[in-house]
Amino acid sequence: MRVVFALTVAGGFSLLALAVWPGLIEDVVFGFPLFCAWLPLLGFWFLLLVSLALREFAARPEPPARPRRWGLRSASIMFVTLGLLWFHVPQRVAFAFCYGDLQGLVDSAPTDAFHGEELGQRAGPYRVDRYAADKRGGAFFRTATGPDGIGPDEMSYGFVFQPNGQGTPFGNAHYRQCHLFGKWYEFAASNDW
């Protein structure tokens, strides 16, 4: 049971560390060889932790014995990790320390550059390779790219100040945004127009 707990803690910390960078979890999970085997394994691990926690929660220990309840602890770690990932907490914390570096570049973002202009600047843990202002609204800072399925299309990930709802300078397909704080959002978009 201690091994299950240790693996759960290590996996949770790994996922939280990957979640600091936009798009990195998607690239790791979907870019992992044998992806079809990876998802059932994660599903099995989830069900294992839930069943161990329910079994320990339902069992009544002897009064003098103090149970360790490794299954309950493991399930708690898993649900806390999922909650932190759901609310983008690792990314919000990391971005809060460095958004000032990007705030100064918002007004100077080029509006006529298709796919943005090269920037190559670091902002905290992020390396912003390209940036652009969209005519529809928003100053976009791309921090990562990754595959968009099997074809030649490319996903762009990064941060945006005052985004629009139609698209980005890096593409419009699969466009999504997630509010971080203030007028800052995380974005993802494919160049498949």
N, C-alpha and C positions, 0 to 999 in steps of 0.2 A: 504494500500500500504506500510505503514511503517513496518507492520508485515512481508510482503513478503521480503522487503529489509533486515530486521533483521535476518530472517531465512536464507536468501542467504549469508549474511556475516558470520553467525555462521557456516553454512555448508561449506563455502569456507575455513575458518580458520581450521575447523576440517580436511578437506581433505589435506590441506597443512601440517598440523601437522602429519597426518598419513603417508604422502609421504616421510618423513625424513628417515623412516626405510624401507629397501628393503622388498617387499612382504607383507607389512602390509595392504595396501589398498586391495590387492587381497583377503587376508584372511578375512577382514571385509566385503567386498562386497559379496564374494562368500560363506562365512560362515554364513551370516545373515539368520536367519529363514525366510521362505517364500520368498526366492530369486526371485521366479517368479513374485511376486508382487512388489519387490523392483525396478527392472529395469523399468517397465512401469511407476512407480511413478517418477523416475528420468527423464525419457523421457517427462512426462507430465510437470514437473517443468521447464525443458529446454524450451519446447514450450510455456509455460505460460510466462516466462521471455522475450522471444523473441517477442511474440505478444504484451505484455505490452510496451516494448521498441518501437516497430514499431508504435503502436497507439500513444504514447506520442511524438514520433519524427515527425509524420505526422500532429498532431494537432497543430493549431496555437493559442497560448494563447492571451488573451487580453493584450494590451500593458502595462497598469499600474500593472497588476498582475504578480507576479514572480512565475512561476510553480516550484514545488518540483521535478517533474520527477523521482519518486521513481522506476518506472518500468525501465527506461533507466539506472539508477544507478545500479539497481539489475542485469540487463543484462550485464553491464560493469564489475561488480564484478565477475559474472559467467565466462565471456570470459577471464578475466585476470587470474582467478584461473585455468581454463583449460589450458591456455598458460604456466603458471608456472609449472603445472603438466606435460605437454607434454615435456617440456625441462628439467625436473627433477631438477628444481632450488632449492627447499627446501633440497633435498638430496645432491646436489653439495655444497651448502653453509655449511651444517652441516658436511659433510665429509671433507671439506677443512680445518676445524679446528682440525681434529683428525687423518688424514691419516699418519702423522709422527709416531704415535704410532705403526701403522701396517707396515710402511716402514722398521722399524728396525727388524721385524720378517720375512721379505721376504726371506732372505738367509738361515734362520734356519728352514723353512717349510719342514716337512718330505715328501720324495717322494715315499716311499713304503707303506704308510698307506692307506688302502682302507677305504673310507669314512672319511679320515682325522684323525688327532690326537686331542685329547681333549686339549683345550687351556684355556677356562674360564677366559678370560681377557677382561677388558673394554677398549674401545677406544672411548672417547667422549660419545655420547648417545648410542653407540652400545655395545652390549655384544657379543663377538666372542666366540662361543662355540667350534668350531672345525676349524682346518686349515690344509692345505696340498699343496704340490707342485705337479702339474700334469707332468708326463713324457713328454707329448706332448707340454708342455709350460704353464706357469702361476702359480702364488702362490695364492691360493684361501682361503678366510676367510669367513666362514659361520656365519651369524648373526641371521638367523631365519629359521624355517621350517614351512611347512603348508601342508594341504592335496592337493593331485593331483587328483581331481575328486572324484568319489565315492569309488573307490577301496582302497587297502592298500598302494598304492604308495605315496611317500612323495616328496614334492618340497623343495629344498634348495635355500636360498637366501643369498646374501652377496656381498662381494667385491673381485675383482681379480686384481692382478698386472701382466701386460703383458699376457693377456689370449691367448689361442689357439682357433681355430674355431671348434674343434671336440667335446669337452666335458669337464667335470670336474671330480674330484675324488669322487664327490657326486652323479654322474649319468650323462647320456648323453641325455636322452629324453627331449624334449621341451627346449633344451638349448638355452638361449638367453643372450645377453650381451648389455650393453648400456654404451657408453663412458662418463666418468665423466670429467676428465681432465688428462693431461699428459699421463702416462701409466696405469692409474687406470680406472677400469670399474666396473659397477654393474653387477651381474650375477643372473640368475635363472636357475635351472635344476631339472629334476625329476630323482629319482632313478630307474625309469622304463627303464632299459637299452634297 
